[in-house]
Amino acid sequence: MKDFLEIAIMIVAVFLILLSLLQSGKSDGLSSAFTGSGGLNLFANVKERGPEKVISNLTLITGVTFFVLVILIRII
């Protein structure tokens, strides 16, 4: 059982990384976040539509699955 959970967590981790890389950036870039240039507003009300929303929802579900698998491995 533990071997299956360890393999599952590896697959979920790779899938989570890929989904995170597929998401589009919502700011002007990393350099503007450090320098303060541009209007970086982390709490801006930006609606996701189409594929962006699907990828965002899949990332959330995959993250929760990863968290549950880590807890299960720790318990077993």
PyMOL commands that set and color helices and strands:
alter all, ss='L'
color gray80, all
select helices_A, chain A and resi 2-22+30-35+51-75
alter helices_A, ss='H'
color red, helices_A
deselect
rebuild
show_as cartoon
